[in-house]
Amino acid sequence: MLLVIGVLLLGKNDAFSASKKKFEIKSVQFKGNHAFSSDQLRNVMISRPSSFFHNSYYHAPVLDQDLKNLQLFYQQHGYLQAEVTSHTVEIDTSKSQVHIHISISEGSLTHVDGVSIFGNKFFSDKQLAKTIKIHTGDPLEAPKIESATVSILTMYRNNGFLNAEVTPDVGVNDTTHTAIIDFLIVEKVQYTIDNIRIEGLDDIKLNVVGRELKFHEGEVVYYSKLLQSQQNLYLTGLFQSVYIQPKPASNGDSTQKDILIQLKEIIPGDFLVSIGYGTIEKLRGRIQTRYTNFRGAAQQIGATAGASFINREIQGSFADPWTFNTRFSTNINGKWEYLSQPGYDVHQVGGQLTISRKFLKISNVSLTYNLQRSGLSNINTTELPANLINNVSSLIFAGTYDTRNDLFNPTRGIYSQLSNEFAGYYFSGSVAFYRLIGELKYFHSWTPNTILAVGILVGRIDPAKGFTSLPLNERFYTGGPNSLRGYDYQKVGPLDTGNSPIGGELKLVWHIFEVRQTIYKMFGAAIFADAGNVWKLPRSFKLGGIRYDGGAGLRVNTPIGLVRLDYAFKINRRPGESIGKLYFGMGQAF
């Protein structure tokens, strides 16, 4: 039985509204909307149609509020005479469903006829107009007026006017559908800093806090500097909480402020145990201990031990984020590692000393001295190396630019790095080479749930000082879960007669695209395409030698990290090759 109940009859349907039986919303339809699509209007409402992953049920009070929100939505975007003229609710009792129909009268769009600023002395009209970003002829939109008000207040508070007031005054002509916007400003006092007070320090030295501050006594209270200093202190990893706030000056001067910094230190030591699984490494585990406030100077010391089916390692490290109280950071680490690769096993022992410097929070340059001794064993390639033990002494210059919003699962931003390694040129060692690696990754949010990711890596290594070949463990390899996912691990590129990889001097890995889609809460999926290869010599590079794959995968974003399952098939498959590969692992492919 199908009952159609109009808006004037809803009052007679109290029994339906109060019924314990749930009626699922099957559809919400609009009539009379031209400025905004039906999908846009549905997103304003709570009473939306049910979806595959979520059931939505009809409640009369909720729908009433939705209708008010629709009218408010129109008015906030310049349609001041817009109204919901009627609505009907079709109730299908046999299927326990409802269909909602809404009629809208949009009216005329009101435009901005002029913008004026009054009361400003510190900033000129021209300076403020740049931050207001509302122009004559624009639609009258409340969110833009609110944003402009906040922008003006931010400008003043970033220049010491902590109590400045900004009031927008909107005059509307209903006949011409135009509006005049006046921003009324009361600047009040520009404050300067008298004293800086720090509370809550126990083990951390005072200068560790002071070097992270962007403000000083005697200067204007720049609110942006207070926020930046608070962020800097959080990023040290030394504090549970950081509060920086202006307080009335202890000297009683009404034009000055004291800056109070309230801190709560964290327990500086931690001990972590992690277990994971991947197609290549199989079961793997790691134990890590770290002390983050050595000598009270925010220096870090740590030790790590890890093992998997192909790898075992022990590592010790020391880091000083402010070397000799300068903005240069120093990292020292020593490492022993055993690694089983498709063509050989390698035992390595060595260490690195890195000095780096950050610029503008998004870029970094570093200089690394690398000293490493490698011993090869269980070699199953027909191309035997000249030496089974190699000593590498090298210098690495690297520059990084990083605007990603998340290091492990980014949704927007760019990551790029260029590194140059010189081995044996001016240092002792049994091998000499020059290695250049360039990498670029790009992430873009099409929607909050749809991410486009693109990446490319190019590497070249050349023997130097009379060497004609490179050790197996210094060559380039590709193929596997983080590069070309349709191929066996490290088996894209030169192979010997026994199908073992022998590596090469030129490498290309191009993640042509990966579209990452959130499906429901922590569950997601991806489609992707990869390309690349390894060439034994740079001069043997040919476009026709590039291998391609494409595929899809599932993602589960768990509290301990992203779990990934990918299947990729070879696009330009050669005779005797498998169709594709299935890989399981942790974290994004790139």
Backbone torsions as a table, in degrees:
resi	resn	phi	psi	omega
1	MET	NA	129.7	-176.9
2	LEU	-112.1	120.3	178.3
3	LEU	-109.6	132.9	176.4
4	VAL	-109.5	117.3	-175.3
5	ILE	-118.7	118.2	-178.1
6	GLY	-79.7	173.4	-176.7
7	VAL	-62.8	-31.3	-179.6
8	LEU	-75.9	-14.2	-177.3
9	LEU	-102.6	-0.9	-176.3
10	LEU	-63.3	-29.0	179.4
11	GLY	-64.2	-24.2	178.7
12	LYS	-84.5	-0.4	-174.9
13	ASN	-107.8	29.8	-179.1
14	ASP	-59.2	-36.1	179.6
15	ALA	-62.9	-38.1	177.5
16	PHE	-65.6	-45.8	-177.4
17	SER	-63.6	-37.2	-176.6
18	ALA	-87.0	-6.8	-177.3
19	SER	-62.0	143.8	177.7
20	LYS	-75.7	-16.1	179.5
21	LYS	-71.1	134.9	-178.1
22	LYS	-91.4	137.0	176.5
23	PHE	-115.1	117.1	-177.0
24	GLU	-75.9	138.6	177.0
25	ILE	-80.5	114.4	-177.6
26	LYS	-88.3	-38.1	-179.2
27	SER	-154.7	153.5	172.9
28	VAL	-131.0	113.2	-176.0
29	GLN	-113.8	147.5	-179.4
30	PHE	-121.0	150.3	176.3
31	LYS	-135.1	135.5	178.3
32	GLY	93.4	-3.5	179.3
33	ASN	-86.5	128.1	178.7
34	HIS	-126.0	-38.0	-177.0
35	ALA	-71.2	-32.4	-177.7
36	PHE	-128.9	142.7	-179.5
37	SER	-72.3	164.1	177.8
38	SER	-62.8	-36.7	178.1
39	ASP	-63.1	-40.7	177.9
40	GLN	-62.3	-41.3	-178.9
41	LEU	-70.5	-37.5	177.5
42	ARG	-62.1	-33.9	-179.9
43	ASN	-68.0	-17.6	176.7
44	VAL	-78.1	-22.7	-171.1
45	MET	-96.0	154.6	168.8
46	ILE	-87.1	-34.2	179.5
47	SER	-78.9	79.1	-178.6
48	ARG	-105.4	160.5	175.9
49	PRO	-64.5	147.6	176.9
50	SER	-64.2	149.6	177.3
51	SER	-119.6	-179.6	-178.6
52	PHE	-61.7	-35.0	-175.5
53	PHE	-100.9	-8.2	-174.5
54	HIS	-146.5	127.0	175.6
55	ASN	-92.9	132.5	179.9
56	SER	-116.4	133.3	-174.9
57	TYR	-117.4	150.8	-175.7
58	TYR	-81.2	130.2	171.6
59	HIS	-135.8	122.2	-175.2
60	ALA	-57.6	-46.0	179.2
61	PRO	-61.4	-36.6	178.9
62	VAL	-65.7	-41.7	178.1
63	LEU	-64.1	-39.9	177.8
64	ASP	-58.6	-42.5	178.6
65	GLN	-68.9	-35.8	176.9
66	ASP	-60.2	-40.7	-179.9
67	LEU	-64.3	-38.9	175.7
68	LYS	-65.7	-39.2	179.6
69	ASN	-66.6	-35.1	176.5
70	LEU	-62.2	-45.8	179.3
71	GLN	-63.9	-41.3	178.3
72	LEU	-64.4	-39.0	178.6
73	PHE	-58.9	-45.6	178.0
74	TYR	-62.7	-45.9	-177.1
75	GLN	-64.2	-36.5	178.7
76	GLN	-68.1	-19.1	179.3
77	HIS	-107.4	23.3	168.8
78	GLY	98.1	-5.0	178.3
79	TYR	-95.4	81.0	-169.4
80	LEU	-72.2	-23.7	179.9
81	GLN	-97.4	6.5	-177.9
82	ALA	-65.2	144.7	176.4
83	GLU	-156.2	155.2	172.1
84	VAL	-84.9	111.1	-174.0
85	THR	-80.1	-31.4	178.2
86	SER	-166.9	163.6	172.8
87	HIS	-153.5	151.9	177.9
88	THR	-131.3	151.1	178.1
89	VAL	-123.9	113.3	176.9
90	GLU	-91.3	123.6	-174.9
91	ILE	-110.8	119.9	175.7
92	ASP	-104.5	97.7	-175.4
93	THR	-69.5	-27.5	-178.6
94	SER	-68.7	-32.3	-179.7
95	LYS	-105.8	-0.7	-178.2
96	SER	56.1	46.4	-178.4
97	GLN	-129.3	156.8	172.7
98	VAL	-131.4	149.6	173.0
99	HIS	-120.9	126.4	-176.1
100	ILE	-106.5	131.7	177.6
101	HIS	-121.8	129.1	-176.0
102	ILE	-127.2	128.2	176.9
103	SER	-105.7	134.1	-175.1
104	ILE	-126.3	137.9	169.3
105	SER	-109.4	110.1	-172.8
106	GLU	-77.1	-34.6	-174.3
107	GLY	72.9	-168.9	-176.9
108	SER	-90.8	150.0	177.8
109	LEU	-83.0	129.7	176.9
110	THR	-88.3	131.6	-179.5
111	HIS	-109.9	155.9	176.9
112	VAL	-76.8	125.9	179.8
113	ASP	-99.2	-14.8	178.5
114	GLY	179.0	153.2	178.7
115	VAL	-129.8	129.1	-179.4
116	SER	-129.8	154.7	-179.4
117	ILE	-127.9	132.2	-178.3
118	PHE	-130.9	143.7	173.3
119	GLY	93.4	-3.1	-178.1
120	ASN	-83.9	133.3	176.1
121	LYS	-123.9	-40.8	-176.2
122	PHE	-71.4	-44.2	177.4
123	PHE	-103.7	144.7	177.0
124	SER	-78.9	163.6	176.3
125	ASP	-58.0	-37.8	-178.4
126	LYS	-64.8	-41.7	179.4
127	GLN	-64.3	-42.5	-178.4
128	LEU	-71.8	-34.1	-179.2
129	ALA	-62.1	-31.2	179.7
130	LYS	-66.5	-31.3	-178.7
131	THR	-91.0	-18.9	-179.7
132	ILE	-71.8	-44.5	175.4
133	LYS	58.6	33.8	171.5
134	ILE	-121.3	128.8	-174.1
135	HIS	-125.1	160.2	176.6
136	THR	-60.1	132.8	-178.2
137	GLY	97.5	-14.5	178.0
138	ASP	-70.4	152.6	171.1
139	PRO	-61.2	146.5	177.3
140	LEU	-79.5	104.4	-175.5
141	GLU	-121.7	122.4	-178.5
142	ALA	-59.6	-41.4	179.0
143	PRO	-59.7	-35.5	179.4
144	LYS	-70.2	-35.6	177.6
145	ILE	-66.4	-42.8	178.1
146	GLU	-63.9	-41.6	178.9
147	SER	-64.0	-40.7	178.6
148	ALA	-64.1	-40.8	178.4
149	THR	-60.8	-45.4	179.1
150	VAL	-64.2	-39.0	-179.6
151	SER	-63.8	-41.0	178.8
152	ILE	-65.8	-45.1	178.0
153	LEU	-59.8	-40.3	179.5
154	THR	-62.8	-42.2	177.5
155	MET	-58.0	-44.7	-178.6
156	TYR	-69.5	-43.7	-177.9
157	ARG	-69.9	-27.0	174.7
158	ASN	-74.4	-5.5	178.8
159	ASN	-125.4	29.8	170.1
160	GLY	90.8	-6.9	-179.8
161	PHE	-89.7	74.8	-171.0
162	LEU	-70.2	-23.2	-177.6
163	ASN	-108.4	16.6	-179.8
164	ALA	-60.2	148.8	178.9
165	GLU	-123.3	138.8	177.6
166	VAL	-132.0	123.1	-178.9
167	THR	-123.7	118.4	175.3
168	PRO	-82.6	135.2	178.0
169	ASP	-122.3	117.3	-174.9
170	VAL	-110.7	120.9	175.5
171	GLY	-107.6	124.0	-173.5
172	VAL	-113.1	134.1	172.0
173	ASN	-102.8	105.8	-175.8
174	ASP	-69.8	-19.6	-178.7
175	THR	-77.9	-45.9	-178.4
176	THR	-93.2	-6.7	-178.2
177	HIS	56.3	47.0	177.0
178	THR	-127.6	162.2	-178.1
179	ALA	-141.8	146.1	173.0
180	ILE	-110.4	129.2	179.7
181	ILE	-110.9	122.6	175.2
182	ASP	-113.4	129.7	173.9
183	PHE	-102.9	114.0	-177.4
184	LEU	-98.1	118.9	-172.5
185	ILE	-113.7	132.5	169.9
186	VAL	-118.7	107.6	-171.0
187	GLU	-74.2	-41.2	-177.1
188	LYS	63.4	-144.7	-168.5
189	VAL	-93.3	140.8	170.6
190	GLN	-94.6	116.5	-173.6
191	TYR	-90.0	149.3	170.2
192	THR	-119.0	164.7	-175.7
193	ILE	-90.0	127.3	175.1
194	ASP	-91.8	-68.2	-178.5
195	ASN	-124.9	152.1	172.6
196	ILE	-111.9	118.2	-177.9
197	ARG	-111.5	131.5	-178.5
198	ILE	-118.5	127.7	-180.0
199	GLU	-125.4	145.4	171.8
200	GLY	103.9	4.1	179.4
201	LEU	-83.4	131.1	175.8
202	ASP	-119.4	-62.4	-176.6
203	ASP	-102.0	-20.9	-175.7
204	ILE	-85.1	135.7	-179.0
205	LYS	-71.3	151.3	-176.4
206	LEU	-61.5	-37.4	-176.3
207	ASN	-68.9	-21.7	176.6
208	VAL	-64.3	-37.4	176.2
209	VAL	-74.7	-46.6	-175.5
210	GLY	-58.9	-36.1	-177.2
211	ARG	-72.8	-15.1	178.7
212	GLU	-92.5	-6.9	-176.7
213	LEU	-82.5	140.1	179.7
214	LYS	-100.9	3.5	-177.9
215	PHE	-127.4	161.5	-176.3
216	HIS	-141.4	158.2	177.4
217	GLU	-62.5	139.1	177.5
218	GLY	96.0	-17.2	-179.5
219	GLU	-92.9	168.3	178.1
220	VAL	-63.3	146.7	177.3
221	VAL	-76.5	95.4	175.9
222	TYR	-88.4	111.1	-174.8
223	TYR	-60.9	-35.1	179.5
224	SER	-63.5	-32.5	178.3
225	LYS	-71.5	-32.6	175.7
226	LEU	-64.2	-44.5	180.0
227	LEU	-65.5	-41.4	179.5
228	GLN	-64.3	-39.2	178.6
229	SER	-65.7	-39.6	178.0
230	GLN	-62.6	-42.5	177.9
231	GLN	-64.4	-42.3	179.5
232	ASN	-58.6	-41.7	-179.2
233	LEU	-68.3	-38.7	175.6
234	TYR	-61.3	-42.5	-175.0
235	LEU	-69.3	-14.7	175.2
236	THR	-66.6	-21.3	-178.2
237	GLY	75.2	14.6	-175.7
238	LEU	-99.8	-10.6	-170.3
239	PHE	-128.5	140.0	172.6
240	GLN	-73.9	-39.5	-178.9
241	SER	-143.7	146.9	178.5
242	VAL	-138.4	121.8	176.1
243	TYR	-126.5	124.6	176.7
244	ILE	-123.1	120.1	-176.1
245	GLN	-147.8	145.0	176.0
246	PRO	-73.8	142.3	177.1
247	LYS	-130.5	158.1	175.8
248	PRO	-55.4	138.5	-176.7
249	ALA	-63.8	136.8	-179.5
250	SER	-66.7	-20.0	179.7
251	ASN	-84.6	-1.0	177.1
252	GLY	82.8	-0.1	179.9
253	ASP	-72.3	122.1	-177.0
254	SER	-74.6	-7.5	179.0
255	THR	-102.4	5.6	-178.4
256	GLN	-124.5	160.5	176.6
257	LYS	-133.2	144.3	164.7
258	ASP	-89.0	144.8	176.6
259	ILE	-105.6	116.0	-179.2
260	LEU	-98.3	125.1	177.7
261	ILE	-112.6	111.6	179.9
262	GLN	-106.2	123.1	-173.8
263	LEU	-124.1	150.6	171.4
264	LYS	-132.9	115.8	-175.6
265	GLU	-75.2	148.8	173.0
266	ILE	-88.4	164.0	170.2
267	ILE	-69.9	120.9	-167.7
268	PRO	-72.4	-15.2	-177.9
269	GLY	-101.7	149.5	173.2
270	ASP	-145.1	156.7	-179.1
271	PHE	-136.7	120.7	-174.4
272	LEU	-122.2	138.4	173.6
273	VAL	-125.8	127.1	-179.0
274	SER	-132.9	145.5	177.9
275	ILE	-131.2	138.4	179.4
276	GLY	-147.9	176.8	179.1
277	TYR	-143.9	139.3	176.0
278	GLY	-145.0	157.3	-177.6
279	THR	-59.4	-39.3	-177.1
280	ILE	-83.4	-51.4	-175.8
281	GLU	-79.9	-16.3	-172.4
282	LYS	61.7	-139.7	179.9
283	LEU	-73.3	133.9	178.9
284	ARG	-138.6	151.2	179.7
285	GLY	-141.3	156.1	-178.4
286	ARG	-148.1	137.7	174.4
287	ILE	-120.2	130.0	-176.8
288	GLN	-137.4	133.8	173.5
289	THR	-126.4	143.9	-175.2
290	ARG	-150.0	141.7	173.7
291	TYR	-120.6	120.2	-167.5
292	THR	-98.8	1.3	-179.0
293	ASN	-137.8	54.6	178.9
294	PHE	-63.9	128.6	-179.5
295	ARG	61.4	17.9	179.7
296	GLY	69.9	12.1	-173.7
297	ALA	-112.5	17.9	179.3
298	ALA	66.4	16.5	174.6
299	GLN	-79.0	148.1	-175.3
300	GLN	-117.7	136.2	170.8
301	ILE	-126.6	144.9	-176.1
302	GLY	-157.7	164.6	176.8
303	ALA	-142.9	143.3	-177.9
304	THR	-137.1	140.0	172.5
305	ALA	-133.5	132.5	-178.0
306	GLY	-143.2	156.1	179.8
307	ALA	-153.0	146.1	172.8
308	SER	-147.2	-172.7	-179.1
309	PHE	-71.1	-17.4	-179.7
310	ILE	-121.8	-1.3	-171.2
311	ASN	-148.0	143.4	169.4
312	ARG	-142.2	137.9	-176.4
313	GLU	-152.2	152.1	172.3
314	ILE	-132.9	132.9	-174.1
315	GLN	-141.4	140.7	173.1
316	GLY	-125.3	147.9	-174.5
317	SER	-146.9	155.5	173.8
318	PHE	-140.2	136.1	-179.7
319	ALA	-137.4	135.9	174.9
320	ASP	-124.8	109.3	-176.0
321	PRO	-71.1	-18.4	178.8
322	TRP	-131.8	84.5	-176.8
323	THR	-69.4	124.4	-178.1
324	PHE	50.9	37.2	178.0
325	ASN	60.0	31.6	173.6
326	THR	-114.8	172.4	-178.5
327	ARG	-80.1	8.0	174.9
328	PHE	-87.7	131.5	177.5
329	SER	-101.9	149.8	-179.5
330	THR	-122.9	133.6	176.2
331	ASN	-128.0	128.6	177.2
332	ILE	-124.1	129.4	175.6
333	ASN	-142.6	146.8	174.5
334	GLY	-121.7	147.8	-171.0
335	LYS	-149.4	138.3	166.0
336	TRP	-117.7	134.7	-176.1
337	GLU	-146.8	141.2	168.7
338	TYR	-117.2	130.3	-176.5
339	LEU	-137.2	127.0	178.3
340	SER	-101.3	117.5	-179.0
341	GLN	-111.5	165.7	-177.5
342	PRO	-56.4	-31.5	-176.1
343	GLY	-107.0	-6.9	-175.3
344	TYR	-171.4	167.7	168.3
345	ASP	-113.1	148.4	-179.3
346	VAL	-137.5	134.6	171.4
347	HIS	-107.1	128.1	-177.9
348	GLN	-128.6	141.3	172.1
349	VAL	-139.5	136.9	-177.9
350	GLY	174.9	-166.8	-178.4
351	GLY	-161.3	167.8	179.8
352	GLN	-138.3	144.8	171.8
353	LEU	-121.6	118.8	-176.4
354	THR	-122.1	131.3	172.6
355	ILE	-116.9	125.7	-175.7
356	SER	-135.8	164.2	-179.1
357	ARG	-146.5	128.4	177.5
358	LYS	-89.3	148.1	175.7
359	PHE	-132.6	129.0	173.2
360	LEU	56.8	24.3	176.0
361	LYS	68.4	-15.1	-174.9
362	ILE	-118.4	0.0	179.9
363	SER	-135.4	155.0	-175.2
364	ASN	-151.2	139.2	172.7
365	VAL	-122.6	145.4	-177.1
366	SER	-144.5	154.2	174.6
367	LEU	-129.4	123.6	-175.2
368	THR	-123.9	131.8	169.2
369	TYR	-100.5	125.0	-175.0
370	ASN	-117.5	127.9	177.3
371	LEU	-128.7	123.0	-171.3
372	GLN	-148.1	138.2	175.5
373	ARG	-118.1	124.6	-175.6
374	SER	-121.7	135.8	175.1
375	GLY	-122.8	126.2	-178.2
376	LEU	-97.5	143.6	177.6
377	SER	-150.2	171.4	180.0
378	ASN	48.8	44.9	-178.3
379	ILE	-77.6	121.9	-178.7
380	ASN	-118.4	25.0	173.4
381	THR	-100.2	152.3	178.3
382	THR	-75.0	-19.4	178.1
383	GLU	-91.2	93.8	-177.0
384	LEU	-78.8	138.6	179.4
385	PRO	-72.0	156.7	179.5
386	ALA	-68.0	-36.9	-179.1
387	ASN	-128.1	135.5	177.3
388	LEU	-85.0	-18.0	177.3
389	ILE	-122.0	128.1	-177.8
390	ASN	-131.0	137.0	175.3
391	ASN	-108.9	122.0	179.7
392	VAL	-112.7	125.8	174.3
393	SER	-125.0	114.3	-170.7
394	SER	-142.4	163.3	176.6
395	LEU	-122.3	130.7	-175.7
396	ILE	-120.8	122.5	172.6
397	PHE	-103.3	131.4	-179.0
398	ALA	-141.9	145.6	174.6
399	GLY	-130.5	137.3	-176.0
400	THR	-129.8	139.3	173.2
401	TYR	-126.4	124.0	-170.5
402	ASP	-143.2	113.7	176.2
403	THR	-115.9	14.8	-179.1
404	ARG	-62.6	144.5	178.4
405	ASN	-84.4	-8.8	178.0
406	ASP	-154.9	134.0	-176.1
407	LEU	-73.2	-30.7	-172.0
408	PHE	-103.8	-30.7	-179.4
409	ASN	-141.9	67.0	-174.3
410	PRO	-70.5	149.9	174.9
411	THR	-116.1	-12.4	175.8
412	ARG	-159.0	157.6	176.3
413	GLY	118.4	176.8	-178.4
414	ILE	-128.4	139.1	171.6
415	TYR	-126.0	128.1	176.4
416	SER	-141.2	145.7	179.0
417	GLN	-148.2	140.1	174.4
418	LEU	-129.6	124.0	-179.5
419	SER	-128.3	143.3	178.1
420	ASN	-126.6	126.1	179.8
421	GLU	-119.8	128.4	178.4
422	PHE	-114.7	114.4	-178.4
423	ALA	-114.8	127.5	173.6
424	GLY	79.8	-1.4	-178.9
425	TYR	-67.7	-54.6	-178.9
426	TYR	-122.4	14.1	-177.1
427	PHE	-127.5	156.4	177.2
428	SER	-70.7	158.2	-179.0
429	GLY	156.7	158.7	-177.4
430	SER	-92.5	1.8	179.9
431	VAL	-145.2	149.6	179.4
432	ALA	-134.2	134.3	178.3
433	PHE	-161.0	166.3	173.1
434	TYR	-123.2	126.5	-177.5
435	ARG	-124.2	130.8	178.3
436	LEU	-123.7	127.1	178.9
437	ILE	-131.7	126.6	174.9
438	GLY	-121.0	137.1	-176.8
439	GLU	-138.7	139.9	178.9
440	LEU	-141.2	131.7	175.9
441	LYS	-130.6	143.0	-178.9
442	TYR	-134.3	133.6	-179.4
443	PHE	-129.8	133.1	-176.9
444	HIS	-139.3	133.1	178.2
445	SER	-91.0	105.0	172.4
446	TRP	-67.3	-46.0	173.0
447	THR	-138.9	171.1	178.3
448	PRO	-57.6	-23.3	-177.2
449	ASN	-110.0	0.1	-177.6
450	THR	-125.9	117.1	-175.6
451	ILE	-118.8	133.1	172.2
452	LEU	-100.5	128.6	178.0
453	ALA	-125.4	134.7	179.1
454	VAL	-135.3	141.4	178.9
455	GLY	-151.0	150.3	176.8
456	ILE	-145.8	141.1	176.4
457	LEU	-134.5	131.3	177.5
458	VAL	-128.2	130.7	179.0
459	GLY	-135.1	145.3	176.8
460	ARG	-141.3	136.9	177.6
461	ILE	-133.2	133.9	-178.2
462	ASP	-126.1	129.2	173.2
463	PRO	-62.8	151.5	-177.6
464	ALA	-135.4	169.1	174.7
465	LYS	55.4	42.6	175.0
466	GLY	87.1	-3.7	177.4
467	PHE	-75.9	138.3	-179.1
468	THR	-106.4	-14.4	179.1
469	SER	-141.7	167.3	-177.0
470	LEU	-117.9	151.4	173.9
471	PRO	-58.5	149.5	-177.9
472	LEU	-56.9	-38.1	-175.5
473	ASN	-79.1	-6.4	176.8
474	GLU	-99.9	-7.1	-178.2
475	ARG	-80.0	167.4	177.4
476	PHE	-87.7	143.5	173.6
477	TYR	-137.9	157.8	173.6
478	THR	-154.8	171.8	-173.3
479	GLY	106.9	131.8	179.2
480	GLY	134.0	-170.1	-170.2
481	PRO	-66.2	-20.8	-177.9
482	ASN	-113.6	8.7	179.3
483	SER	-134.1	-97.4	176.1
484	LEU	-98.2	102.3	-167.4
485	ARG	-79.2	-5.6	177.4
486	GLY	-91.1	2.4	-171.4
487	TYR	-126.2	162.2	177.4
488	ASP	-64.8	154.2	-178.9
489	TYR	-58.2	120.6	175.6
490	GLN	64.7	15.5	-175.6
491	LYS	-110.2	23.5	168.4
492	VAL	-99.7	114.3	-176.5
493	GLY	131.4	-164.2	-176.7
494	PRO	-61.6	131.2	176.2
495	LEU	-124.5	150.0	176.8
496	ASP	-88.2	-173.6	-176.5
497	THR	-66.5	-19.4	177.8
498	GLY	-94.9	11.9	178.3
499	ASN	68.8	24.0	175.1
500	SER	-96.3	139.3	-179.4
501	PRO	-72.5	138.7	177.5
502	ILE	-114.8	0.4	174.7
503	GLY	73.6	177.4	-178.0
504	GLY	-158.5	-176.8	-174.4
505	GLU	-104.3	-6.3	179.2
506	LEU	-134.4	133.5	-175.6
507	LYS	-135.1	138.8	173.7
508	LEU	-134.9	125.5	170.9
509	VAL	-129.5	118.3	-176.9
510	TRP	-125.2	110.6	171.4
511	HIS	-83.4	93.4	-171.8
512	ILE	-57.0	-45.4	172.7
513	PHE	-164.0	153.8	168.0
514	GLU	-144.3	118.8	177.8
515	VAL	-100.9	116.1	-177.9
516	ARG	-104.5	121.9	-173.5
517	GLN	-122.3	122.9	171.5
518	THR	-76.1	127.6	-179.2
519	ILE	-95.5	-51.3	180.0
520	TYR	-158.9	113.9	178.4
521	LYS	52.5	-111.6	-174.8
522	MET	-85.4	-3.7	-175.5
523	PHE	-99.2	139.0	-179.6
524	GLY	-149.3	178.6	179.4
525	ALA	-145.9	168.5	-180.0
526	ALA	-151.0	149.1	166.7
527	ILE	-121.9	147.6	-171.9
528	PHE	-155.4	165.3	172.3
529	ALA	-144.8	136.8	-179.2
530	ASP	-124.8	157.7	175.6
531	ALA	-149.3	157.1	176.0
532	GLY	152.2	-177.3	177.7
533	ASN	-177.7	174.0	171.0
534	VAL	-124.7	132.4	179.2
535	TRP	-111.4	138.6	-176.8
536	LYS	-59.7	-42.1	177.6
537	LEU	-129.5	147.0	178.8
538	PRO	-56.2	-35.1	-177.0
539	ARG	-72.5	-11.3	178.7
540	SER	-90.0	5.6	179.4
541	PHE	-65.2	133.2	173.7
542	LYS	-142.9	140.5	178.3
543	LEU	-59.2	-34.9	-180.0
544	GLY	-68.3	-12.8	179.9
545	GLY	-87.7	-3.7	-179.5
546	ILE	-72.1	131.3	177.7
547	ARG	-95.6	148.3	-176.5
548	TYR	-129.2	150.4	170.0
549	ASP	-147.1	163.3	177.0
550	GLY	-149.2	152.2	-178.5
551	GLY	-175.8	-165.9	-178.6
552	ALA	-145.0	162.3	-178.9
553	GLY	-155.1	169.5	177.0
554	LEU	-111.9	148.8	180.0
555	ARG	-131.1	139.4	172.8
556	VAL	-130.8	114.0	-175.5
557	ASN	-91.0	86.3	-176.0
558	THR	-84.6	165.2	177.9
559	PRO	-60.9	-23.8	-178.1
560	ILE	-99.5	5.2	178.2
561	GLY	135.9	167.1	-177.8
562	LEU	-83.4	129.5	176.7
563	VAL	-99.8	133.2	-171.9
564	ARG	-129.7	135.1	173.5
565	LEU	-129.0	117.0	-175.9
566	ASP	-122.6	138.2	168.0
567	TYR	-123.1	128.2	179.2
568	ALA	-129.5	142.2	177.4
569	PHE	-111.8	147.6	180.0
570	LYS	-73.1	129.9	-178.7
571	ILE	-83.4	-47.4	177.2
572	ASN	-105.6	65.3	-175.8
573	ARG	-67.4	139.4	178.9
574	ARG	-99.7	160.0	-179.9
575	PRO	-55.1	134.1	177.8
576	GLY	88.6	-9.9	-179.8
577	GLU	-84.8	153.0	176.0
578	SER	-71.8	164.6	-179.8
579	ILE	-67.5	-41.0	-177.5
580	GLY	-171.6	-166.1	-177.6
581	LYS	-140.4	151.4	175.2
582	LEU	-115.0	126.1	-179.5
583	TYR	-125.9	141.0	175.9
584	PHE	-121.5	136.5	-180.0
585	GLY	-167.6	-175.3	179.4
586	MET	-112.6	141.7	177.4
587	GLY	82.9	163.6	178.0
588	GLN	-69.1	156.9	-180.0
589	ALA	-65.6	-30.2	178.3
590	PHE	-158.9	NA	NA
